[in-house]
Amino acid sequence: MPPAALCERSEKMFVTVTIGNNLKRSDHILEDTTTLRAAFDKAGVDYAIGVNTLDGAALLAGDLDKSLSDFNVKDRCFLYSVVKADNSV
């Protein structure tokens, strides 16, 4: 019998994620296996034009394909893509 750590978990874990940008934000209840890219897509937020953050920490491009559980998110988090527009008209 394999150790318990190697067994696939049988119950789904859900996380409340506030997803937004400069103009809007909304709460979504997602499985913790959801990738950050899929979360942005579900919320209709364009993640390619801004600085992406998870709970205030900047994300790298490769982080978008990691899941919420990869970042040890257990209950609630904030996922934003904010356009930094200094000196804009």
C-alpha positions, 0 to 999 in steps of 0.5 A: 500500500503506498504512503498516504502522501502519495495517494491522490486526494479524494475531496476537492478544495475550494478557494475564494479568489478576488480577481481584478484589474484597474477597472473591475474586480469580482469574487470567484470560488475556484478549485485549488487546482485552478491555474492563475491563467485559468482564473484570469480567463474565467474573470475576463481579465487580460493578464498580458498587459499589466503587472500580475500579483497574487496577494500583493506579490509580483508574479513571473510569466511562468507563474501563470501556469501554476495552480493556487495550491502551488502557491499554498493558497488555502482559503482566500486570495487576491489576484490582480493584473494592474496596468502601470501607466505613468505619465499617461494622457 
